[in-house]
Amino acid sequence: MLDRYDKAILNLLLKYRDSELSTYFIATKINASARTVSKHLDKLLNLGYVLYNRVGKPRNYLYTRGGKRKEISAPPKIMWRLRYKQ
C-alpha cells in the first residue's frame, strides 16, 4: 500500500516525467530526508512504479507509466560495464 511519501514521490516524478530525478532533488522538493526518500524509492522500484539509471554512483529515477516496466537506454560505456564486468 502506498503512503504519503510514496504518493508525493510519484506526483513529483509525474510532474517532471521527461526527466530523471536524483534522490537529493526529490528529498528537497518533498521536505524529507534523503534516506527516507531512498527507502521509499526502493519500495516503488520493487512495485514497478519507478526505474533508475545509474551514471557513476548516484541513481536517477523516473516514473514508469501504469506501473509497467520499460527499458532505460544507458550510454554505451555503462552498458559495456554491465555486460562484461564480472
GIZI-V204519 format. One record per residue. PHI is phi in degrees with one decimal (NA if undefined). Layout:
phi->PHI
phi->PHI
This chain:
phi->NA
phi->-86.6
phi->-101.1
phi->-66.0
phi->-67.6
phi->-59.0
phi->-65.7
phi->-64.8
phi->-65.0
phi->-63.1
phi->-62.4
phi->-67.0
phi->-64.9
phi->-68.4
phi->-61.7
phi->-107.4
phi->-61.7
phi->-92.6
phi->-126.9
phi->-101.1
phi->-111.1
phi->-81.9
phi->-60.2
phi->-62.6
phi->-61.3
phi->-61.8
phi->-60.3
phi->-69.4
phi->-74.1
phi->-105.3
phi->55.7
phi->-135.8
phi->-75.5
phi->-63.4
phi->-64.9
phi->-62.3
phi->-63.1
phi->-61.4
phi->-60.9
phi->-73.5
phi->-65.4
phi->-61.7
phi->-62.2
phi->-66.0
phi->-64.3
phi->-66.5
phi->-81.1
phi->89.6
phi->-83.9
phi->-132.5
phi->-127.9
phi->-133.8
phi->-125.4
phi->-105.6
phi->-123.1
phi->78.2
phi->-85.7
phi->-70.7
phi->-104.0
phi->-115.2
phi->-104.5
phi->-145.5
phi->-80.5
phi->-105.1
phi->-62.5
phi->68.6
phi->72.5
phi->-96.3
phi->-74.2
phi->-141.6
phi->-80.6
phi->-105.9
phi->-84.5
phi->-105.9
phi->-58.4
phi->-53.9
phi->-61.6
phi->-71.0
phi->-61.8
phi->-62.8
phi->-61.8
phi->-65.6
phi->-79.5
phi->-111.6
phi->-76.9
phi->-117.0
